[in-house]
């Protein structure tokens, strides 16, 4: 009897391992499917697939991040802000949700909040090149705001215009 149970036990382990590996492949395919739909601009389909996945795995940070990207691209700014904010609360060590927040804040003209979010992203991952690039863009916008304010306060200031030209910005 013991001889018969060893092969059965080995087979059970093999089946369990196969199920675990298959689940990992299925998850990777789900991420790829949602990402592909997002890249193709098929936002309703991408959102439906992300929502379907999150119904069974609501805390999955990668799919939640993809959902935030979909919401942002679909113009659902409030929803995307909420998604990225919840991700920073649940996973404060991840830099990408902070970058996602920063992009939304910058699009609304809130460069101070964008700067703060990007600094958190960089604090979490100093090698995150996209966050560094976005922070540079935010600093340029902050500089333009400061130069425009200086021009408002002192219309005769001749150096402001050349500085605005160097950063390719104009006052509204």
C-alpha positions as CSV (number, residue, x, y, z in Angstrom):
1,X,0.0,0.0,0.0
2,X,2.8,2.4,0.8
3,X,4.3,1.8,-2.7
4,X,1.1,2.8,-4.3
5,X,0.7,6.0,-2.3
6,X,4.2,7.3,-3.2
7,X,3.4,7.6,-6.9
8,X,0.0,9.1,-6.1
9,X,1.6,11.6,-3.8
10,X,4.1,12.5,-6.4
11,X,1.4,12.9,-9.0
12,X,-0.6,15.1,-6.6
13,X,2.5,17.3,-6.1
14,X,3.1,17.5,-9.8
15,X,-0.6,18.5,-10.4
16,X,-0.4,21.1,-7.7
17,X,2.8,22.6,-9.1
18,X,1.3,22.6,-12.6
19,X,-1.8,24.5,-11.3
20,X,0.4,27.1,-9.5
21,X,2.5,27.6,-12.7
22,X,-0.6,27.8,-14.9
23,X,-2.1,30.4,-12.6
24,X,1.0,32.5,-12.9
25,X,0.9,32.2,-16.7
26,X,-2.8,33.1,-16.7
27,X,-2.1,36.2,-14.5
28,X,0.8,37.3,-16.9
29,X,-1.6,36.8,-19.8
30,X,-4.2,39.0,-18.1
31,X,-1.7,41.8,-17.6
32,X,-0.5,41.5,-21.2
33,X,-4.1,41.5,-22.4
34,X,-5.1,44.6,-20.5
35,X,-1.8,46.4,-21.4
36,X,-2.4,45.5,-25.1
37,X,-5.9,46.8,-25.1
38,X,-4.8,50.0,-23.3
39,X,-2.0,50.5,-25.9
40,X,-4.5,49.9,-28.7
41,X,-6.8,52.5,-27.3
42,X,-9.5,50.0,-26.6
43,X,-10.3,51.5,-23.3
44,X,-13.7,50.1,-22.5
45,X,-12.5,46.5,-23.2
46,X,-9.3,47.1,-21.2
47,X,-11.3,48.5,-18.3
48,X,-13.8,45.6,-18.4
49,X,-11.0,43.0,-18.4
50,X,-9.2,44.8,-15.5
51,X,-12.4,45.0,-13.5
52,X,-13.1,41.3,-14.2
53,X,-9.6,40.4,-12.9
54,X,-9.9,42.7,-9.9
55,X,-13.2,41.1,-8.9
56,X,-11.3,38.0,-7.9
57,X,-8.0,39.7,-6.8
58,X,-9.0,43.2,-5.6
59,X,-5.6,44.0,-3.9
60,X,-3.4,43.2,-7.0
61,X,-1.3,46.3,-7.3
62,X,-0.2,45.8,-10.9
63,X,-3.7,45.4,-12.2
64,X,-4.9,48.3,-10.0
65,X,-2.2,50.5,-11.5
66,X,-3.2,49.4,-15.0
67,X,-6.8,50.4,-14.2
68,X,-5.6,53.8,-13.1
69,X,-3.8,54.2,-16.4
70,X,-7.0,53.2,-18.3
71,X,-9.1,55.7,-16.2
72,X,-6.6,58.5,-16.9
73,X,-6.6,57.7,-20.7
74,X,-10.4,57.6,-20.6
75,X,-10.5,61.1,-19.1
76,X,-11.9,59.7,-15.8
77,X,-9.6,62.0,-13.8
78,X,-11.3,61.7,-10.4
79,X,-11.4,57.9,-10.6
80,X,-7.8,57.7,-11.7
81,X,-6.8,60.0,-8.8
82,X,-8.7,57.8,-6.4
83,X,-7.2,54.6,-7.8
84,X,-3.6,55.9,-7.6
85,X,-4.2,57.5,-4.2
86,X,-5.5,54.2,-2.8
87,X,-2.5,52.4,-4.3
88,X,-0.1,54.8,-2.5
89,X,-2.0,54.1,0.7
90,X,-1.9,50.3,0.3
91,X,1.6,50.1,-1.2
92,X,3.5,53.2,-0.2
93,X,6.7,51.7,-1.3
94,X,5.7,51.6,-5.0
95,X,6.9,54.5,-7.1
96,X,4.6,54.1,-10.1
97,X,1.3,55.2,-8.4
98,X,3.1,58.4,-7.3
99,X,4.2,59.1,-10.8
100,X,0.6,58.4,-12.0
101,X,-0.7,61.0,-9.5
102,X,1.9,63.5,-10.6
103,X,0.9,63.2,-14.2
104,X,-2.7,63.9,-13.2
105,X,-1.8,66.8,-10.9
106,X,0.4,68.4,-13.6
107,X,-2.4,68.1,-16.2
108,X,-4.6,70.1,-13.8
109,X,-1.8,72.7,-13.4
110,X,-1.1,71.7,-9.8
111,X,2.6,71.6,-10.1
112,X,3.3,71.7,-6.4
113,X,1.4,68.5,-5.8
114,X,2.9,66.9,-8.8
115,X,6.4,67.8,-7.5
116,X,5.6,66.3,-4.1
117,X,4.3,63.1,-5.7
118,X,7.4,62.8,-7.9
119,X,9.7,63.3,-5.0
120,X,8.0,60.4,-3.3
121,X,8.4,58.2,-6.4
122,X,12.1,59.0,-6.5
123,X,12.5,58.5,-2.8
124,X,11.0,55.0,-3.2
125,X,13.1,54.3,-6.3
126,X,16.0,56.6,-7.0
127,X,16.7,54.9,-10.3
128,X,13.2,55.6,-11.7
129,X,14.1,57.6,-14.8
130,X,10.5,58.4,-15.8
131,X,9.9,60.1,-12.5
132,X,13.2,62.1,-12.8
133,X,12.2,63.2,-16.3
134,X,8.7,64.2,-15.1
135,X,10.1,66.1,-12.2
136,X,12.3,68.0,-14.6
137,X,9.2,68.9,-16.6
138,X,7.4,70.0,-13.4
139,X,10.4,72.2,-12.4
140,X,10.3,73.9,-15.8
141,X,6.5,74.7,-15.3
142,X,7.2,76.0,-11.8
143,X,10.0,78.1,-13.2
144,X,7.7,79.5,-15.9
145,X,5.1,80.4,-13.3
146,X,7.7,82.2,-11.2
147,X,9.0,84.1,-14.2
148,X,5.5,85.1,-15.2
149,X,4.8,86.3,-11.7
150,X,8.0,88.4,-11.8
151,X,7.0,89.8,-15.2
152,X,3.6,90.7,-13.7
153,X,5.1,92.4,-10.8
154,X,7.8,94.3,-12.8
155,X,6.8,94.7,-16.4
156,X,10.1,96.4,-17.3
157,X,12.2,93.5,-16.1
158,X,14.2,92.6,-19.3
159,X,15.7,89.4,-18.1
160,X,12.5,87.5,-17.6
161,X,11.6,87.3,-21.3
162,X,15.0,85.8,-22.2
163,X,14.6,83.2,-19.3
164,X,11.1,82.3,-20.6
165,X,12.5,81.9,-24.1
166,X,15.2,79.6,-22.8
167,X,12.7,77.3,-21.2
168,X,10.3,77.7,-24.1
169,X,7.5,79.0,-22.0
170,X,5.1,81.9,-22.3
171,X,2.9,83.7,-19.8
172,X,-0.8,83.4,-20.2
